[in-house]
Amino acid sequence: MEKHGEKVTYLQVAVPEFDVPNHIYEAIRTYSKSKLREIPTEGLIELRQAISEKVEHKNKVLFNPDKEVIVTVGAMQGISAIMQTFINQGDEVLITQPGFTFDSPIMLAGGTPVYVPLSEEKRFVLEPEELEKRITEHTKMIVVNTPHNPTGHVLTLGELEAIAETAKKHDLLVLSDEVFENFVYDGLKHYSIAFLPGMRERTIIVNSLSKNYAMYDWRVGYLAADEQIMKHVKVVHCWTVSFHSPPVQLAALAALTGPQEWVEKMVKEYEKRRNLAVDMLNKIPGISCIKPEGTIVCFPNVSGFGLPSVKLAEYLVEETKVVTSPGEAWLGEGHLRIALTIPEKEIVTVFEKITEALANLPQKRSLTN
Ligand SMILES: Cc1ncc(COP(=O)(O)O)c(C=O)c1O
């Protein structure tokens, strides 16, 4: 379509489109090759120190920057390193359905993903009873993702406490994916499960600057966990990536330690977009959309149209040139995932187009049937 000069709107990738401020770019220039012989596999110590301080301040749990923090190539490499380290043939890992694609790194490591359903009626909360039903002698790990992609649910302290009790009862590891931690709305608060009693020693925090600092294309993230966990992850990390690019690590350091106002502004902007988008979506006949408490996506229920989500997404591309992500990709059939990565004004025009296309859908379908 673009080749034919048409404007396509891409709302299928949940990556903030905001530009990062100049001080982050400038930090790259401060890199000097004299540092070359001092680059540890875990990352530059200044950055690990900043990560440790950030985690202590924001997530209320202290990890030693020397032995308990690793700088990774985005969250994805961190997740993979954890699975490669701890998951073996036959091990089971509990993940949510719908959810982010944790299943691929689990299977690559030889493990088996076990899907724990989230119910829309219960606002997509990960319930301990649903975890309990699926725990076997092979269960090794629970993956907790808050704010949750794609549903936008932000786990409350009480909900996290219940999950933590289950993890402790069955002596399970917990991977805590917090890559959207800055994107929490309505005055709610993001909590890391790692700070709850008895959880520090079994939780691996996965985080990155991809969303929280709009630095997806810089590929920088981190892991934080107890030394007894990290000493093993470090081996896998070392023999996979050696170390992350030091100039980019300096940029990440600048992002974490520099002014934070631009991040706060970005989050406020996304909250406004979410309010507008959910409002507009709920006015479209056939759609219902729970207000996501966090992230930068909406996950409307579109099952009323009676089409597989892939077909519906295809229809919208053809009719409106708007690309959304079919729920099927998130194991959430009956939904679309729509990223709010366009300004409010554009949201209005794009959603108007979607409304019109969906109103015409029954007619179009009867023509093609
Ligand atoms: C929940 C979740 N975890 C991890 C990732 C991977 O993040 P990164 O880009 O830092 O590798 C994503 C990316 O979309 C995500 O949504």
The ligand as an SDF file (V2000), in Angstrom:
LIG
                    3D

 16 16  0  0  0  0  0  0  0  0999 V2000
    5.9270   -8.0350   28.2670 C   0  0  0  0  0  0  0  0  0  0  0  0
    7.1400   -7.8900   27.4140 C   0  0  0  0  0  0  0  0  0  0  0  0
    8.3020   -8.3940   27.8350 N   0  0  0  0  0  0  0  0  0  0  0  0
    9.4320   -8.2770   27.1100 C   0  0  0  0  0  0  0  0  0  0  0  0
    9.4340   -7.6430   25.8900 C   0  0  0  0  0  0  0  0  0  0  0  0
   10.7140   -7.5210   25.1190 C   0  0  0  0  0  0  0  0  0  0  0  0
   11.2550   -6.2720   25.3800 O   0  0  0  0  0  0  0  0  0  0  0  0
   12.6140   -5.7380   24.7050 P   0  0  0  0  0  0  0  0  0  0  0  0
   12.2360   -4.9070   23.5270 O   0  0  0  0  0  0  0  0  0  0  0  0
   13.2730   -4.9100   25.7580 O   0  0  0  0  0  0  0  0  0  0  0  0
   13.4250   -6.9290   24.3410 O   0  0  0  0  0  0  0  0  0  0  0  0
    8.2450   -7.0900   25.4070 C   0  0  0  0  0  0  0  0  0  0  0  0
    8.2260   -6.4290   24.1040 C   0  0  0  0  0  0  0  0  0  0  0  0
    7.2260   -6.1310   23.5180 O   0  0  0  0  0  0  0  0  0  0  0  0
    7.0690   -7.2140   26.1880 C   0  0  0  0  0  0  0  0  0  0  0  0
    5.9100   -6.7080   25.7700 O   0  0  0  0  0  0  0  0  0  0  0  0
  1  2  1  0
  2  3  1  0
  2 15  2  0
  3  4  2  0
  4  5  1  0
  5  6  1  0
  5 12  2  0
  6  7  1  0
  7  8  1  0
  8  9  2  0
  8 10  1  0
  8 11  1  0
 12 13  1  0
 12 15  1  0
 13 14  2  0
 15 16  1  0
M  END
$$$$
